[in-house]
Amino acid sequence: MADLPKYHVREQRADALLGPVAATLRELERRVDHYLDRLHIEPGDEETLRAALRALTTAREGVEAQWRTSAQRPQS
């Protein structure tokens, strides 16, 4: 992928990029939670979805922590 051109001429900050990533993870959490609330799911599959929900939540929380940390760094 090194051959692909960059999108922007100027450097981008992590805090500007991580917000949309966290929002996407939040939306995926809502989707899986909706499936668990509204659909008939086999017990084994339900536990798999619950594990996926926990993984998404952990990922979102990690991204949000990085987002907050990067937002506190002074801009160059």
C-alpha positions as CSV (number, residue, x, y, z in Angstrom):
1,M,0.0,0.0,0.0
2,A,3.0,2.3,0.1
3,D,2.4,3.0,-3.6
4,L,-0.9,4.7,-3.0
5,P,-1.0,8.5,-2.8
6,K,-1.8,10.3,0.4
7,Y,-5.3,11.8,0.8
8,H,-4.2,15.2,2.2
9,V,-1.2,17.3,1.7
10,R,-1.1,18.4,5.4
11,E,-0.4,16.0,8.2
12,Q,-3.5,14.8,10.1
13,R,-3.9,14.6,13.9
14,A,-4.9,11.4,15.6
15,D,-7.6,13.1,17.6
16,A,-9.3,14.2,14.3
17,L,-9.2,10.6,13.0
18,L,-10.1,8.6,16.1
19,G,-13.4,10.3,16.6
20,P,-15.0,8.7,13.5
21,V,-13.4,5.4,14.4
22,A,-15.0,5.5,17.9
23,A,-18.3,6.4,16.4
24,T,-18.2,3.5,14.0
25,L,-17.4,1.1,16.9
26,R,-20.3,2.6,18.9
27,E,-22.7,2.0,15.9
28,L,-21.5,-1.6,15.7
29,E,-22.1,-2.0,19.4
30,R,-25.7,-0.7,19.0
31,R,-26.2,-3.1,16.0
32,V,-25.1,-6.2,17.9
33,D,-27.1,-5.1,21.0
34,H,-30.2,-4.6,18.8
35,Y,-29.7,-8.2,17.4
36,L,-29.5,-9.6,20.9
37,D,-32.6,-7.7,22.0
38,R,-34.8,-8.2,18.9
39,L,-33.9,-11.5,17.2
40,H,-34.4,-15.1,18.0
41,I,-30.9,-16.5,18.3
42,E,-29.6,-20.0,19.2
43,P,-28.0,-20.0,22.7
44,G,-24.5,-20.8,21.4
45,D,-24.8,-18.0,18.8
46,E,-26.2,-15.6,21.4
47,E,-23.1,-16.2,23.5
48,T,-20.9,-15.6,20.4
49,L,-22.7,-12.3,19.8
50,R,-22.3,-11.3,23.4
51,A,-18.6,-12.0,23.2
52,A,-18.4,-9.9,20.0
53,L,-20.3,-7.1,21.8
54,R,-17.7,-7.2,24.6
55,A,-14.9,-7.1,22.1
56,L,-16.4,-4.1,20.4
57,T,-17.0,-2.3,23.7
58,T,-13.4,-3.0,24.7
59,A,-12.1,-1.7,21.3
60,R,-14.2,1.4,21.5
61,E,-13.1,2.2,25.0
62,G,-9.5,1.8,24.0
63,V,-9.9,4.0,20.9
64,E,-11.7,6.6,23.0
65,A,-8.9,6.6,25.6
66,Q,-6.4,7.1,22.8
67,W,-8.6,9.8,21.4
68,R,-8.7,11.7,24.7
69,T,-4.9,11.3,25.1
70,S,-4.2,12.6,21.6
71,A,-6.6,15.5,22.1
72,Q,-4.6,16.7,25.1
73,R,-1.3,16.8,23.3
74,P,-0.3,20.3,22.1
75,Q,-0.7,20.8,18.3
76,S,2.6,21.2,16.4
